[in-house]
Amino acid sequence: MKPVPMRPLDFDRRSEAQMRAAAQQFHEDIRLRRSVRHFSSDPVPLDVIRTCIATAATAPSGANKQPWTFVLVTDPEIKRQIQAAAEEEEAAFYDHRAPERWLRDLEPFDTNAHKPMLSAAPALIAVMAQRYGSDKADRNYYVSESVGIAVGFLLAALHTAGLVSLTHTPMPMGFLAKILGRPDNERAYLLIPVGYPKEGCQVPDISRKSIEQILVER
């Protein structure tokens, strides 16, 4: 196998003052991002979402396999089918699948099996993880890690563009591949409603762990 060709890195070294300003600005912006469950039905510019997905696709991946597919769903009937299937799985989760401790941890957030945001949001992004490529011998590596990094890029890009989103993971999610007609090498990784917040939208008044709680230096 031939080695990958190399080229000079496109990198402009910033001054320490510029680095601090850029890091602080990004922190101040991204800390305002919140998961939203109440969406306006107002349409969103799909070219903006496509650009955000293109940003997600710049994420690093194991052996540069880029093991992801992003399915952008705006068709109302397909969204309705996804909501119905997701709510069926969620009903089973809340009824008997989830451990009691999990349900207790969710209780303060008043979540339940009803997921109207899946049809209310003007767009859904179904993130699919590719277990392998064109055939099973074409193995992908670090699939969950790679797709997870890409999703992080995507959420940051959507927020920066002025849109709100929610990470939704009804389990199991096999219904997504079936509804969306995806091939056998893909499995559903995440479902992301995207749009504008509904007027009067509220989110839980929660805080994040402090830097002292999450950073260890040696």
N, C-alpha and C positions, 0 to 999 in steps of 0.2 A: 504494500500500500504506500502510495507516495506521501511524503510529508506535506503538511498544510503550508501553503506559501505565507510568508511573513511580510509585514509592511510597518512603517514607522507609526508609533502611537500618536494619535491626535489628542494632545494634552497641553493645556496652558496652565502653568503653575501660578497659583494666586499667592498674594501676600498673606501673612497671617491675619491681618486685619480683614481682608476680603473673605478669607475662609471663615472667620468667626461670624462675620455679618451674614454670609450665605447660610451657614449652618443654623444660626439663630432665626433667620427669616423663614427657612423651611420648617423649623420646629414650631414657630409661632403659627404658621399657616396650617400645618398638618394636624396639630393638636386640636384644632377646631372640628376636624372630621368626626362625624358621628354616624352610627348605623341608624337608618331611618325606616320606620315601618308604615308610615302614612304618606302616600305619594299623591301628587297632583296628577290628573289625567292629561295635563297639557303636553303636547308633543315636544320632543327634544330634537335638536339637530343631529341627525344620525352620522353626519361626517365627523362631528366632534367625538362621538363614541368610537367610530372606526379609528380615528387618530389615537385615542386612548388605548385601544386594543393593539394598534401598531407599536405603541410604547411598551405595552406588556410583553410583546414578542421580542423586545431587545434584551430581555432578561438572560442571564447566564444559565446554561443547562449542562448536564452531564454529557461529556463528549460532543457537545454542541448538537445534540440530537433534537433539541427544541420539541419536546414531546407533548405538545398542547394543540388543542383546537378550541376556538372561541366561536360559539354559535349565537349570533345576534337575532333575537326573536322579537318581532313587533306585531305579528299577525294575531288579532284578538282571539281567534278560535284556538290557535295553538297555545296561547297563554292560558286560555280557559281550561284546556286539557291538562296542561302542566299543573295548574292550581288544583284541579280535582284529584289528580294522581298524588300530588304532594300532600294534600289534606288527608287522603286515605292512609298514607304511611304515617303521618303525624298523629292521626287519631289512634293508631295502634301503639305508637311511641308513648303517648300520654296515658293510654289505657293500661298497658301491661309490659311494654318493652323497657321503659326507663326505670333504673333503680330509684328507690325512694329518695336517696340523698340527692340525686340529680334533679328530681322534681322539686325538692325543697329549695335547692339553689336557684331554680328558675322562678319559684313562686313570687319573689318580690318584683319581678319584671312583668308579671301578669301576662305571660305568653300562653298560647293554647294552640289547638290543632287547626284553627281557622286562619288561613293565610290570604286575605283579600289583596294584599300588596302584589301578589303574583299576576293578577290580571289588571290591577289598577295602575301599576307602573307602566309607562309608555314603552319601556324596553326591558327585556331580560337578556342577560348574558349567561349562557350555559358554558361553563368551563369544563372541557373534556380532557382527560389525561390519556395519552397514547401509551399503552403498555408495550407495544412493539411497533415496528414500521410496516413496510409493505408485506412482510410475512413474519412468522414467529421467530425465524432465525435472525431477523433484523432487530436485535434487542435494544431497548432503551435503558438508560442508566439513571439512577437517582431521580426517578420520575416524580414522586411526591414532593421531594425537595425542590426540583426544578420548577414544577407547576406552581408550588407555593410561592416561590420568589416572583414568578410572573404575575400572580394574583396581587401580591403586594405592590408591584409596579402599577398594575391596573387600578387598584383602589386609590392610590396616590394621584394618578393621572386624572381619574374621574373627579376627584375632589378639587384638584387644581384647576380643572376646566370649569368648575361651577356647578357640578351635578352631585346629587346624593345617591347613596347606594346602601345595600344590605347584603351581608353574606348569609346565605341560607343553605342549610345542609340537611334536608329530610333524608332519613336513612331507613331502608336502602334507597338508592336513587336510580335503580335499573330502569325505571319508567322513562327517564329522560332520554336515554339512548334510543329506546323504542319509539317514543313520540317524535323525536327529531330525526329518526332514520340514520343513526350513526353506525359506523362499521364495528365489527367485533373487537378490533384492537383498541377501541376507546371505552373508557369508563367515566361516568359522571364524577367530577371532582367538587364542583361548587355551582350554585345558582345565584346570580347577582341581579336583583331588580335595580333599575337605574332610572332616574328622572329628577324632577323637582320636588321639594317637600310640599305637602298639602298645606294650604293656608291654616295657620294656627297649630301647625305640627309641634308636638312636644316630644322630648327625649328624656330618658332617665337622668336625673341630676346625680351623676356618679363622678368619682375622681380616679385618677390613675396612680399607680404606685410611684413613690418618689425615686429619684435617681439613686439615693442611698440604699433603697430596698432592692434595686434590680442590677446595680453595677458592682462588680467585684474587681479590684485591681491588685495585681501581684507584682 
